[in-house]
Amino acid sequence: QVQLVESGGGLVQPGGSLRLSCTASTSIFYSYVAGWYRQAPGKQRELVASITPGGKTNYADSVKGRCSIDIDRDGAKTTVNLQMNSLKPEDTAVYYCTAERAGYLYWGQGTQVTVSS
């Protein structure tokens, strides 16, 4: 059973920064594509960023230049991080960590990010 646990969400002012982390219960990020999705109220869930086991990254146009995704691997423990800078009110959403491979997709429980003054 794979568990993905997110942390790092919260309330931040516009222009501020947050770092989200997702720790996996297994070494899944050695072989699965790690991703961050978000869902704002009344909107569809969208991909924010992803990173392959080989380190290839992909970003939504709305966050390019403001976000950075990376993976920490420490033995069997793997953590995927999303650094978000210059945050805007439209970044407000629940952010979900994912692990995907060959049609298998695991989701974390989500962490709330609110950007407001």
C-alpha positions as CSV (number, residue, x, y, z in Angstrom):
1,Q,0.0,0.0,0.0
2,V,1.5,3.3,-1.1
3,Q,0.9,6.3,1.0
4,L,1.7,9.9,0.0
5,V,1.7,12.5,2.7
6,E,1.8,16.2,1.9
7,S,3.0,19.0,4.1
8,G,3.9,22.6,3.9
9,G,0.6,24.2,2.9
10,G,-0.8,27.3,4.6
11,L,-1.8,30.9,4.3
12,V,0.7,33.3,2.6
13,Q,0.5,36.8,1.3
14,P,0.7,37.6,-2.4
15,G,4.3,37.6,-3.5
16,G,5.3,35.2,-0.8
17,S,6.7,31.7,-1.0
18,L,5.8,28.2,0.1
19,R,7.5,24.9,-0.1
20,L,5.3,21.8,-0.3
21,S,6.7,18.4,0.4
22,C,5.4,14.9,-0.2
23,T,6.9,11.9,1.5
24,A,6.1,8.4,0.2
25,S,5.8,5.4,2.4
26,T,7.9,3.4,-0.2
27,S,10.7,4.1,-2.6
28,I,8.1,4.8,-5.2
29,F,9.7,7.9,-6.6
30,Y,12.7,5.9,-7.8
31,S,10.5,4.5,-10.5
32,Y,7.3,6.5,-10.7
33,V,6.7,10.0,-12.1
34,A,6.1,12.4,-9.3
35,G,3.6,15.2,-9.7
36,W,1.8,18.0,-8.1
37,Y,-1.8,18.8,-9.0
38,R,-4.1,21.4,-7.7
39,Q,-7.8,22.0,-7.5
40,A,-9.4,25.4,-6.8
41,P,-13.0,25.8,-5.8
42,G,-15.3,25.3,-8.7
43,K,-12.4,24.4,-11.1
44,Q,-11.1,21.2,-12.5
45,R,-8.0,19.6,-11.1
46,E,-4.9,20.6,-13.0
47,L,-1.3,19.5,-13.2
48,V,1.1,22.0,-11.7
49,A,4.4,20.3,-12.2
50,S,5.9,16.8,-12.6
51,I,9.3,15.2,-12.5
52,T,10.4,11.8,-13.9
53,P,12.8,9.4,-12.1
54,G,15.5,10.7,-14.5
55,G,14.9,14.3,-13.5
56,K,13.0,15.6,-16.5
57,T,10.6,18.3,-15.3
58,N,7.4,19.7,-16.7
59,Y,5.4,22.8,-15.6
60,A,2.1,24.3,-16.2
61,D,2.3,27.6,-18.1
62,S,0.7,29.4,-15.2
63,V,3.6,28.5,-12.9
64,K,6.6,28.5,-15.2
65,G,9.4,30.6,-13.7
66,R,7.7,30.7,-10.3
67,C,7.8,27.0,-9.3
68,S,10.5,24.3,-9.0
69,I,10.0,20.6,-8.4
70,D,12.7,18.3,-7.1
71,I,13.1,14.9,-5.5
72,D,15.1,14.0,-2.4
73,R,16.1,10.3,-2.2
74,D,17.6,9.0,1.0
75,G,17.7,5.3,0.8
76,A,14.2,3.9,0.8
77,K,12.7,7.3,1.7
78,T,11.7,9.5,-1.2
79,T,10.3,13.0,-1.0
80,V,9.1,15.3,-3.8
81,N,9.2,19.0,-3.1
82,L,7.5,21.9,-4.8
83,Q,9.0,25.3,-4.2
84,M,6.5,28.1,-5.1
85,N,7.5,31.7,-5.3
86,S,5.8,35.0,-6.2
87,L,2.5,33.4,-5.2
88,K,-0.7,34.9,-6.5
89,P,-4.3,34.7,-5.2
90,E,-5.1,32.5,-8.2
91,D,-2.7,29.9,-6.8
92,T,-5.1,29.3,-4.0
93,A,-6.1,25.6,-4.2
94,V,-5.8,22.2,-2.6
95,Y,-2.5,20.8,-3.8
96,Y,-2.1,17.0,-4.3
97,C,1.0,14.9,-4.6
98,T,0.9,12.0,-7.1
99,A,2.9,9.1,-8.2
100,E,2.2,7.7,-11.7
101,R,3.5,4.8,-13.8
102,A,2.0,2.6,-16.5
103,G,-1.6,3.6,-15.7
104,Y,-1.2,3.3,-11.9
105,L,-1.8,6.6,-10.2
106,Y,-1.6,7.3,-6.5
107,W,-2.8,10.4,-4.8
108,G,-2.0,12.1,-1.5
109,Q,-4.7,13.6,0.7
110,G,-4.0,17.1,-0.3
111,T,-2.8,20.2,1.4
112,Q,-4.5,23.6,1.3
113,V,-2.6,26.7,-0.1
114,T,-4.3,30.0,0.4
115,V,-2.8,33.2,-1.0
116,S,-4.4,36.2,0.4
117,S,-3.7,39.5,2.1
